[in-house]
């Protein structure tokens, strides 16, 4: 029984340290100040409540998930608003965002 608890504890610690990897397309996105010359693709919300004790960890994971989703939708820019910033175990980070396709300036 103790062995199983130790394995679960190690798994939780490792999961808390992992960050969602961004795709190459997600890394090239830009944050918008103005939406001039841009077309709205989708408005959505991301909530990251996976393992992790610190709000910054959940925020980083939620941002990575958001950027991956914007890129997957074919967007090249985004705008966001943090709705909730909390430790993952307390509800995690919730981000409301808009995905855009913009002409390159």
N, CA, C and O atoms as a printed pandas DataFrame, in Angstrom:
     atom_number atom_name residue_name chain_id  residue_number  x_coord  y_coord  z_coord
0              1         N          UNK        A               1    0.815   -1.191    0.000
1              2        CA          UNK        A               1    0.000    0.000    0.000
2              3         C          UNK        A               1    0.864    1.262    0.000
3              4         O          UNK        A               1    0.580    2.219   -0.720
4              5         N          UNK        A               2    1.920    1.252    0.815
5              6        CA          UNK        A               2    2.822    2.397    0.876
6              7         C          UNK        A               2    3.510    2.609   -0.473
7              8         O          UNK        A               2    3.728    3.746   -0.890
8              9         N          UNK        A               3    3.847    1.523   -1.144
9             10        CA          UNK        A               3    4.495    1.601   -2.447
10            11         C          UNK        A               3    3.565    2.289   -3.464
11            12         O          UNK        A               3    4.009    3.122   -4.254
12            13         N          UNK        A               4    2.296    1.937   -3.435
13            14        CA          UNK        A               4    1.328    2.527   -4.356
14            15         C          UNK        A               4    1.175    4.020   -4.081
15            16         O          UNK        A               4    1.107    4.820   -5.014
16            17         N          UNK        A               5    1.120    4.397   -2.808
17            18        CA          UNK        A               5    1.015    5.807   -2.459
18            19         C          UNK        A               5    2.240    6.589   -2.900
19            20         O          UNK        A               5    2.122    7.731   -3.345
20            21         N          UNK        A               6    3.412    5.984   -2.780
21            22        CA          UNK        A               6    4.648    6.637   -3.227
22            23         C          UNK        A               6    4.640    6.842   -4.745
23            24         O          UNK        A               6    5.046    7.899   -5.230
24            25         N          UNK        A               7    4.187    5.851   -5.483
25            26        CA          UNK        A               7    4.117    5.961   -6.944
26            27         C          UNK        A               7    3.141    7.069   -7.339
27            28         O          UNK        A               7    3.434    7.861   -8.234
28            29         N          UNK        A               8    2.004    7.128   -6.689
29            30        CA          UNK        A               8    1.015    8.173   -6.979
30            31         C          UNK        A               8    1.586    9.545   -6.655
31            32         O          UNK        A               8    1.390   10.485   -7.425
32            33         N          UNK        A               9    2.284    9.681   -5.538
33            34        CA          UNK        A               9    2.892   10.954   -5.158
34            35         C          UNK        A               9    3.926   11.397   -6.187
35            36         O          UNK        A               9    3.948   12.565   -6.575
36            37         N          UNK        A              10    4.775   10.489   -6.630
37            38        CA          UNK        A              10    5.782   10.819   -7.647
38            39         C          UNK        A              10    5.103   11.242   -8.938
39            40         O          UNK        A              10    5.527   12.210   -9.570
40            41         N          UNK        A              11    4.057   10.533   -9.339
41            42        CA          UNK        A              11    3.328   10.885  -10.552
42            43         C          UNK        A              11    2.742   12.293  -10.442
43            44         O          UNK        A              11    2.821   13.072  -11.392
44            45         N          UNK        A              12    2.161   12.620   -9.304
45            46        CA          UNK        A              12    1.568   13.945   -9.108
46            47         C          UNK        A              12    2.623   15.048   -9.170
47            48         O          UNK        A              12    2.382   16.113   -9.739
48            49         N          UNK        A              13    3.776   14.791   -8.592
49            50        CA          UNK        A              13    4.857   15.773   -8.624
50            51         C          UNK        A              13    5.344   15.981  -10.055
51            52         O          UNK        A              13    5.554   17.116  -10.482
52            53         N          UNK        A              14    5.521   14.894  -10.793
53            54        CA          UNK        A              14    5.960   15.015  -12.176
54            55         C          UNK        A              14    4.916   15.710  -13.041
55            56         O          UNK        A              14    5.264   16.517  -13.902
56            57         N          UNK        A              15    3.659   15.410  -12.823
57            58        CA          UNK        A              15    2.589   16.053  -13.583
58            59         C          UNK        A              15    2.535   17.543  -13.286
59            60         O          UNK        A              15    2.230   18.337  -14.176
60            61         N          UNK        A              16    2.825   17.932  -12.058
61            62        CA          UNK        A              16    2.806   19.349  -11.688
62            63         C          UNK        A              16    3.919   20.123  -12.361
63            64         O          UNK        A              16    3.795   21.328  -12.579
64            65         N          UNK        A              17    4.996   19.448  -12.689
65            66        CA          UNK        A              17    6.132   20.119  -13.310
66            67         C          UNK        A              17    6.019   20.196  -14.830
67            68         O          UNK        A              17    6.748   20.963  -15.460
68            69         N          UNK        A              18    5.136   19.433  -15.419
69            70        CA          UNK        A              18    5.045   19.420  -16.871
70            71         C          UNK        A              18    4.239   20.606  -17.374
71            72         O          UNK        A              18    3.284   21.044  -16.733
72            73         N          UNK        A              19    4.634   21.112  -18.515
73            74        CA          UNK        A              19    3.958   22.231  -19.150
74            75         C          UNK        A              19    3.487   21.767  -20.523
75            76         O          UNK        A              19    4.175   21.000  -21.197
76            77         N          UNK        A              20    2.320   22.232  -20.929
77            78        CA          UNK        A              20    1.804   21.901  -22.253
78            79         C          UNK        A              20    2.723   22.523  -23.293
79            80         O          UNK        A              20    2.969   23.729  -23.261
80            81         N          UNK        A              21    3.231   21.715  -24.212
81            82        CA          UNK        A              21    4.116   22.215  -25.250
82            83         C          UNK        A              21    3.331   22.954  -26.312
83            84         O          UNK        A              21    2.237   22.542  -26.697
84            85         N          UNK        A              22    3.904   24.056  -26.783
85            86        CA          UNK        A              22    3.283   24.809  -27.860
86            87         C          UNK        A              22    3.782   24.284  -29.195
87            88         O          UNK        A              22    4.950   23.927  -29.342
88            89         N          UNK        A              23    2.882   24.244  -30.157
89            90        CA          UNK        A              23    3.257   23.847  -31.509
90            91         C          UNK        A              23    4.056   24.995  -32.130
91            92         O          UNK        A              23    4.002   26.120  -31.632
92            93         N          UNK        A              24    4.796   24.726  -33.208
93            94        CA          UNK        A              24    5.525   25.820  -33.871
94            95         C          UNK        A              24    4.591   26.953  -34.317
95            96         O          UNK        A              24    4.946   28.127  -34.211
96            97         N          UNK        A              25    3.409   26.605  -34.812
97            98        CA          UNK        A              25    2.451   27.641  -35.233
98            99         C          UNK        A              25    1.993   28.472  -34.040
99           100         O          UNK        A              25    1.806   29.682  -34.169
100          101         N          UNK        A              26    1.812   27.847  -32.889
101          102        CA          UNK        A              26    1.372   28.562  -31.691
102          103         C          UNK        A              26    2.450   29.528  -31.198
103          104         O          UNK        A              26    2.138   30.593  -30.666
104          105         N          UNK        A              27    3.702   29.159  -31.373
105          106        CA          UNK        A              27    4.800   30.030  -30.930
106          107         C          UNK        A              27    4.914   31.287  -31.784
107          108         O          UNK        A              27    5.495   32.281  -31.347
108          109         N          UNK        A              28    4.362   31.252  -33.005
109          110        CA          UNK        A              28    4.481   32.414  -33.890
110          111         C          UNK        A              28    3.271   33.354  -33.821
111          112         O          UNK        A              28    3.212   34.337  -34.559
112          113         N          UNK        A              29    2.314   33.064  -32.949
113          114        CA          UNK        A              29    1.141   33.933  -32.812
114          115         C          UNK        A              29    1.529   35.263  -32.196
115          116         O          UNK        A              29    2.549   35.384  -31.518
116          117         N          UNK        A              30    0.687   36.264  -32.451
117          118        CA          UNK        A              30    0.922   37.553  -31.811
118          119         C          UNK        A              30   -0.321   37.989  -31.052
119          120         O          UNK        A              30   -1.448   37.663  -31.424
120          121         N          UNK        A              31   -0.089   38.722  -29.995
121          122        CA          UNK        A              31   -1.191   39.273  -29.205
122          123         C          UNK        A              31   -1.609   40.593  -29.836
123          124         O          UNK        A              31   -0.763   41.419  -30.178
124          125         N          UNK        A              32   -2.904   40.789  -29.987
125          126        CA          UNK        A              32   -3.418   41.990  -30.648
126          127         C          UNK        A              32   -3.700   43.112  -29.661
127          128         O          UNK        A              32   -4.175   42.887  -28.548
128          129         N          UNK        A              33   -3.397   44.309  -30.096
129          130        CA          UNK        A              33   -3.842   45.494  -29.392
130          131         C          UNK        A              33   -5.072   46.037  -30.110
131          132         O          UNK        A              33   -6.051   46.439  -29.481
132          133         N          UNK        A              34   -5.003   46.043  -31.432
133          134        CA          UNK        A              34   -6.099   46.515  -32.274
134          135         C          UNK        A              34   -6.493   45.398  -33.228
135          136         O          UNK        A              34   -5.641   44.631  -33.675
136          137         N          UNK        A              35   -7.769   45.304  -33.538
137          138        CA          UNK        A              35   -8.242   44.255  -34.440
138          139         C          UNK        A              35   -8.408   44.754  -35.871
139          140         O          UNK        A              35   -9.024   44.073  -36.691
140          141         N          UNK        A              36   -7.867   45.936  -36.186
141          142        CA          UNK        A              36   -7.941   46.453  -37.556
142          143         C          UNK        A              36   -7.246   45.487  -38.509
143          144         O          UNK        A              36   -6.127   45.049  -38.242
144          145         N          UNK        A              37   -7.898   45.157  -39.612
145          146        CA          UNK        A              37   -7.335   44.247  -40.597
146          147         C          UNK        A              37   -7.400   42.785  -40.185
147          148         O          UNK        A              37   -6.736   41.938  -40.781
148          149         N          UNK        A              38   -8.192   42.491  -39.177
149          150        CA          UNK        A              38   -8.294   41.121  -38.680
150          151         C          UNK        A              38   -9.740   40.633  -38.754
151          152         O          UNK        A              38  -10.689   41.411  -38.660
152          153         N          UNK        A              39   -9.871   39.335  -38.922
153          154        CA          UNK        A              39  -11.185   38.695  -38.948
154          155         C          UNK        A              39  -11.295   37.762  -37.752
155          156         O          UNK        A              39  -10.429   36.919  -37.523
156          157         N          UNK        A              40  -12.374   37.926  -36.994
157          158        CA          UNK        A              40  -12.608   37.070  -35.838
158          159         C          UNK        A              40  -12.941   35.662  -36.312
159          160         O          UNK        A              40  -13.830   35.478  -37.143
160          161         N          UNK        A              41  -12.228   34.667  -35.784
161          162        CA          UNK        A              41  -12.489   33.266  -36.111
162          163         C          UNK        A              41  -13.405   32.647  -35.071
163          164         O          UNK        A              41  -14.388   31.986  -35.409
164          165         N          UNK        A              42  -13.078   32.864  -33.802
165          166        CA          UNK        A              42  -13.853   32.227  -32.741
166          167         C          UNK        A              42  -13.580   32.898  -31.408
167          168         O          UNK        A              42  -12.474   33.375  -31.153
168          169         N          UNK        A              43  -14.600   32.929  -30.560
169          170        CA          UNK        A              43  -14.470   33.340  -29.166
170          171         C          UNK        A              43  -14.645   32.081  -28.327
171          172         O          UNK        A              43  -15.592   31.321  -28.528
172          173         N          UNK        A              44  -13.730   31.863  -27.385
173          174        CA          UNK        A              44  -13.774   30.626  -26.606
174          175         C          UNK        A              44  -13.191   30.869  -25.223
175          176         O          UNK        A              44  -12.801   31.985  -24.880
176          177         N          UNK        A              45  -13.142   29.807  -24.443
177          178        CA          UNK        A              45  -12.621   29.880  -23.082
178          179         C          UNK        A              45  -11.825   28.612  -22.794
179          180         O          UNK        A              45  -12.217   27.516  -23.195
180          181         N          UNK        A              46  -10.715   28.772  -22.103
181          182        CA          UNK        A              46   -9.860   27.655  -21.688
182          183         C          UNK        A              46   -9.832   27.640  -20.166
183          184         O          UNK        A              46   -9.699   28.687  -19.532
184          185         N          UNK        A              47   -9.957   26.458  -19.584
185          186        CA          UNK        A              47   -9.780   26.299  -18.145
186          187         C          UNK        A              47   -8.767   25.194  -17.927
187          188         O          UNK        A              47   -8.972   24.059  -18.357
188          189         N          UNK        A              48   -7.670   25.529  -17.256
189          190        CA          UNK        A              48   -6.662   24.531  -16.959
190          191         C          UNK        A              48   -6.674   24.263  -15.475
191          192         O          UNK        A              48   -6.254   25.098  -14.674
192          193         N          UNK        A              49   -7.160   23.092  -15.114
193          194        CA          UNK        A              49   -7.238   22.714  -13.701
194          195         C          UNK        A              49   -6.524   21.393  -13.458
195          196         O          UNK        A              49   -6.946   20.607  -12.610
196          197         N          UNK        A              50   -5.443   21.141  -14.198
197          198        CA          UNK        A              50   -4.671   19.926  -13.969
198          199         C          UNK        A              50   -3.813   20.105  -12.723
199          200         O          UNK        A              50   -3.884   21.142  -12.062
200          201         N          UNK        A              51   -3.006   19.107  -12.399
201          202        CA          UNK        A              51   -2.209   19.152  -11.174
202          203         C          UNK        A              51   -1.250   20.327  -11.177
203          204         O          UNK        A              51   -0.697   20.684  -12.217
204          205         N          UNK        A              52   -1.056   20.920  -10.026
205          206        CA          UNK        A              52   -0.109   22.005   -9.845
206          207         C          UNK        A              52   -0.558   22.892   -8.709
207          208         O          UNK        A              52   -1.745   23.191   -8.581
208          209         N          UNK        A              53    0.374   23.312   -7.888
209          210        CA          UNK        A              53    0.024   24.067   -6.694
210          211         C          UNK        A              53    0.066   25.573   -6.907
211          212         O          UNK        A              53   -0.537   26.313   -6.130
212          213         N          UNK        A              54    0.754   26.046   -7.928
213          214        CA          UNK        A              54    0.967   27.478   -8.080
214          215         C          UNK        A              54    0.130   28.056   -9.221
215          216         O          UNK        A              54    0.006   27.429  -10.274
216          217         N          UNK        A              55   -0.444   29.243   -9.024
217          218        CA          UNK        A              55   -1.238   29.866  -10.085
218          219         C          UNK        A              55   -0.436   30.095  -11.361
219          220         O          UNK        A              55   -0.981   29.985  -12.459
220          221         N          UNK        A              56    0.852   30.412  -11.232
221          222        CA          UNK        A              56    1.679   30.683  -12.407
222          223         C          UNK        A              56    1.800   29.452  -13.304
223          224         O          UNK        A              56    1.843   29.577  -14.527
224          225         N          UNK        A              57    1.856   28.259  -12.697
225          226        CA          UNK        A              57    1.947   27.015  -13.467
226          227         C          UNK        A              57    0.669   26.812  -14.272
227          228         O          UNK        A              57    0.719   26.490  -15.459
228          229         N          UNK        A              58   -0.465   27.000  -13.628
229          230        CA          UNK        A              58   -1.750   26.841  -14.330
230          231         C          UNK        A              58   -1.904   27.891  -15.412
231          232         O          UNK        A              58   -2.412   27.597  -16.494
232          233         N          UNK        A              59   -1.472   29.110  -15.135
233          234        CA          UNK        A              59   -1.565   30.188  -16.124
234          235         C          UNK        A              59   -0.729   29.841  -17.358
235          236         O          UNK        A              59   -1.190   30.008  -18.487
236          237         N          UNK        A              60    0.480   29.364  -17.146
237          238        CA          UNK        A              60    1.351   29.014  -18.271
238          239         C          UNK        A              60    0.752   27.876  -19.096
239          240         O          UNK        A              60    0.804   27.906  -20.325
240          241         N          UNK        A              61    0.192   26.887  -18.431
241          242        CA          UNK        A              61   -0.450   25.777  -19.143
242          243         C          UNK        A              61   -1.661   26.250  -19.927
243          244         O          UNK        A              61   -1.855   25.852  -21.076
244          245         N          UNK        A              62   -2.482   27.103  -19.307
245          246        CA          UNK        A              62   -3.677   27.609  -19.982
246          247         C          UNK        A              62   -3.293   28.442  -21.200
247          248         O          UNK        A              62   -3.939   28.333  -22.242
248          249         N          UNK        A              63   -2.254   29.275  -21.093
249          250        CA          UNK        A              63   -1.797   30.062  -22.235
250          251         C          UNK        A              63   -1.324   29.162  -23.367
251          252         O          UNK        A              63   -1.629   29.417  -24.533
252          253         N          UNK        A              64   -0.584   28.113  -23.032
253          254        CA          UNK        A              64   -0.110   27.191  -24.062
254          255         C          UNK        A              64   -1.283   26.516  -24.762
255          256         O          UNK        A              64   -1.294   26.390  -25.986
256          257         N          UNK        A              65   -2.271   26.082  -23.981
257          258        CA          UNK        A              65   -3.447   25.450  -24.573
258          259         C          UNK        A              65   -4.206   26.430  -25.463
259          260         O          UNK        A              65   -4.659   26.070  -26.550
260          261         N          UNK        A              66   -4.342   27.675  -24.994
261          262        CA          UNK        A              66   -5.034   28.695  -25.773
262          263         C          UNK        A              66   -4.323   28.931  -27.103
263          264         O          UNK        A              66   -4.958   28.942  -28.157
264          265         N          UNK        A              67   -3.016   29.119  -27.052
265          266        CA          UNK        A              67   -2.257   29.388  -28.271
266          267         C          UNK        A              67   -2.317   28.207  -29.238
267          268         O          UNK        A              67   -2.448   28.402  -30.447
268          269         N          UNK        A              68   -2.223   26.993  -28.718
269          270        CA          UNK        A              68   -2.342   25.817  -29.583
270          271         C          UNK        A              68   -3.712   25.776  -30.259
271          272         O          UNK        A              68   -3.812   25.436  -31.438
272          273         N          UNK        A              69   -4.757   26.118  -29.526
273          274        CA          UNK        A              69   -6.105   26.108  -30.089
274          275         C          UNK        A              69   -6.268   27.186  -31.150
275          276         O          UNK        A              69   -6.854   26.931  -32.201
276          277         N          UNK        A              70   -5.759   28.385  -30.893
277          278        CA          UNK        A              70   -5.836   29.472  -31.886
278          279         C          UNK        A              70   -5.128   29.049  -33.172
279          280         O          UNK        A              70   -5.651   29.257  -34.267
280          281         N          UNK        A              71   -3.947   28.459  -33.043
281          282        CA          UNK        A              71   -3.207   28.002  -34.225
282          283         C          UNK        A              71   -3.962   26.887  -34.941
283          284         O          UNK        A              71   -4.000   26.853  -36.171
284          285         N          UNK        A              72   -4.557   25.981  -34.184
285          286        CA          UNK        A              72   -5.313   24.874  -34.767
286          287         C          UNK        A              72   -6.528   25.394  -35.539
287          288         O          UNK        A              72   -6.927   24.794  -36.537
288          289         N          UNK        A              73   -7.112   26.489  -35.092
289          290        CA          UNK        A              73   -8.258   27.093  -35.777
290          291         C          UNK        A              73   -7.850   27.866  -37.026
291          292         O          UNK        A              73   -8.708   28.321  -37.783
292          293         N          UNK        A              74   -6.545   28.016  -37.244
293          294        CA          UNK        A              74   -6.048   28.745  -38.412
294          295         C          UNK        A              74   -5.776   30.209  -38.135
295          296         O          UNK        A              74   -5.541   30.985  -39.061
296          297         N          UNK        A              75   -5.805   30.592  -36.867
297          298        CA          UNK        A              75   -5.539   31.981  -36.514
298          299         C          UNK        A              75   -4.055   32.285  -36.436
299          300         O          UNK        A              75   -3.221   31.390  -36.300
300          301         N          UNK        A              76   -3.744   33.586  -36.525
301          302        CA          UNK        A              76   -2.355   34.007  -36.368
302          303         C          UNK        A              76   -2.220   35.102  -35.306
303          304         O          UNK        A              76   -1.145   35.675  -35.123
304          305         N          UNK        A              77   -3.338   35.386  -34.604
305          306        CA          UNK        A              77   -3.318   36.394  -33.550
306          307         C          UNK        A              77   -4.451   36.107  -32.561
307          308         O          UNK        A              77   -5.381   35.354  -32.851
308          309         N          UNK        A              78   -4.344   36.728  -31.387
309          310        CA          UNK        A              78   -5.350   36.497  -30.345
310          311         C          UNK        A              78   -5.442   37.706  -29.422
311          312         O          UNK        A              78   -4.526   38.525  -29.345
312          313         N          UNK        A              79   -6.552   37.792  -28.734
313          314        CA          UNK        A              79   -6.763   38.710  -27.618
314          315         C          UNK        A              79   -7.291   37.867  -26.476
315          316         O          UNK        A              79   -8.008   36.893  -26.705
316          317         N          UNK        A              80   -6.946   38.229  -25.243
317          318        CA          UNK        A              80   -7.384   37.409  -24.117
318          319         C          UNK        A              80   -7.716   38.257  -22.902
319          320         O          UNK        A              80   -7.344   39.426  -22.803
320          321         N          UNK        A              81   -8.424   37.627  -21.989
321          322        CA          UNK        A              81   -8.729   38.205  -20.683
322          323         C          UNK        A              81   -8.695   37.067  -19.675
323          324         O          UNK        A              81   -9.339   36.038  -19.877
324          325         N          UNK        A              82   -7.951   37.246  -18.599
325          326        CA          UNK        A              82   -7.908   36.228  -17.549
326          327         C          UNK        A              82   -9.151   36.402  -16.679
327          328         O          UNK        A              82   -9.374   37.463  -16.094
328          329         N          UNK        A              83   -9.940   35.361  -16.607
329          330        CA          UNK        A              83  -11.159   35.378  -15.805
330          331         C          UNK        A              83  -10.850   34.947  -14.376
331          332         O          UNK        A              83  -11.370   35.514  -13.415
332          333         N          UNK        A              84   -9.997   33.939  -14.253
333          334        CA          UNK        A              84   -9.649   33.414  -12.930
334          335         C          UNK        A              84   -8.194   32.993  -12.948
335          336         O          UNK        A              84   -7.757   32.327  -13.886
336          337         N          UNK        A              85   -7.440   33.365  -11.936
337          338        CA          UNK        A              85   -6.054   32.945  -11.772
338          339         C          UNK        A              85   -5.945   32.328  -10.394
339          340         O          UNK        A              85   -5.981   33.031   -9.384
340          341         N          UNK        A              86   -5.809   31.000  -10.352
341          342        CA          UNK        A              86   -5.791   30.286   -9.075
342          343         C          UNK        A              86   -4.911   29.049   -9.195
343          344         O          UNK        A              86   -4.619   28.607  -10.306
344          345         N          UNK        A              87   -4.486   28.484   -8.067
345          346        CA          UNK        A              87   -3.763   27.212   -8.121
346          347         C          UNK        A              87   -4.627   26.165   -8.840
347          348         O          UNK        A              87   -5.853   26.190   -8.741
348          349         N          UNK        A              88   -3.989   25.270   -9.546
349          350        CA          UNK        A              88   -4.709   24.255  -10.318
350          351         C          UNK        A              88   -5.682   23.468   -9.454
351          352         O          UNK        A              88   -6.798   23.171   -9.883
352          353         N          UNK        A              89   -5.269   23.135   -8.257
353          354        CA          UNK        A              89   -6.105   22.334   -7.381
354          355         C          UNK        A              89   -7.279   23.126   -6.802
355          356         O          UNK        A              89   -8.170   22.552   -6.175
356          357         N          UNK        A              90   -7.279   24.431   -7.010
357          358        CA          UNK        A              90   -8.356   25.287   -6.508
358          359         C          UNK        A              90   -9.207   25.821   -7.663
359          360         O          UNK        A              90   -9.859   26.855   -7.516
360          361         N          UNK        A              91   -9.211   25.145   -8.789
361          362        CA          UNK        A              91  -10.030   25.578   -9.918
362          363         C          UNK        A              91   -9.222   25.976  -11.128
363          364         O          UNK        A              91   -9.757   26.014  -12.236
364          365         N          UNK        A              92   -7.958   26.273  -10.952
365          366        CA          UNK        A              92   -7.087   26.572  -12.074
366          367         C          UNK        A              92   -7.312   27.943  -12.686
367          368         O          UNK        A              92   -8.026   28.783  -12.138
368          369         N          UNK        A              93   -6.684   28.144  -13.835
369          370        CA          UNK        A              93   -6.762   29.402  -14.558
370          371         C          UNK        A              93   -7.799   29.292  -15.662
371          372         O          UNK        A              93   -7.838   28.306  -16.399
372          373         N          UNK        A              94   -8.628   30.302  -15.766
373          374        CA          UNK        A              94   -9.609   30.377  -16.844
374          375         C          UNK        A              94   -9.301   31.611  -17.676
375          376         O          UNK        A              94   -9.182   32.717  -17.148
376          377         N          UNK        A              95   -9.174   31.411  -18.978
377          378        CA          UNK        A              95   -8.880   32.495  -19.905
378          379         C          UNK        A              95   -9.975   32.545  -20.965
379          380         O          UNK        A              95  -10.284   31.538  -21.602
380          381         N          UNK        A              96  -10.550   33.716  -21.144
381          382        CA          UNK        A              96  -11.485   33.958  -22.241
382          383         C          UNK        A              96  -10.656   34.577  -23.368
383          384         O          UNK        A              96   -9.863   35.487  -23.128
384          385         N          UNK        A              97  -10.837   34.088  -24.593
385          386        CA          UNK        A              97  -10.007   34.608  -25.679
386          387         C          UNK        A              97  -10.756   34.671  -27.001
387          388         O          UNK        A              97  -11.794   34.038  -27.189
388          389         N          UNK        A              98  -10.194   35.455  -27.901
389          390        CA          UNK        A              98  -10.695   35.572  -29.265
390          391         C          UNK        A              98   -9.558   35.203  -30.200
391          392         O          UNK        A              98   -8.444   35.707  -30.067
392          393         N          UNK        A              99   -9.848   34.311  -31.157
393          394        CA          UNK        A              99   -8.865   33.925  -32.169
394          395         C          UNK        A              99   -9.126   34.746  -33.433
395          396         O          UNK        A              99  -10.273   34.886  -33.857
396          397         N          UNK        A             100   -8.073   35.284  -34.031
397          398        CA          UNK        A             100   -8.193   36.126  -35.215
398          399         C          UNK        A             100   -7.278   35.646  -36.334
399          400         O          UNK        A             100   -6.236   35.032  -36.103
400          401         N          UNK        A             101   -7.707   35.948  -37.545
401          402        CA          UNK        A             101   -6.849   35.807  -38.725
402          403         C          UNK        A             101   -6.603   37.214  -39.215
403          404         O          UNK        A             101   -7.542   37.924  -39.576
404          405         N          UNK        A             102   -5.333   37.628  -39.231
405          406        CA          UNK        A             102   -4.983   39.000  -39.588
406          407         C          UNK        A             102   -4.077   39.021  -40.810
407          408         O          UNK        A             102   -3.283   38.107  -41.033
408          409         N          UNK        A             103   -4.214   40.087  -41.598
409          410        CA          UNK        A             103   -3.283   40.278  -42.704
410          411         C          UNK        A             103   -1.954   40.707  -42.094
411          412         O          UNK        A             103   -1.923   41.445  -41.110
412          413         N          UNK        A             104   -0.884   40.250  -42.670
413          414        CA          UNK        A             104    0.446   40.562  -42.128
414          415         C          UNK        A             104    0.805   41.988  -42.489
415          416         O          UNK        A             104    0.679   42.411  -43.638
416          417         N          UNK        A             105    1.257   42.722  -41.474
417          418        CA          UNK        A             105    1.616   44.139  -41.687
418          419         C          UNK        A             105    3.096   44.305  -41.652
419          420         O          UNK        A             105    3.596   45.418  -41.810
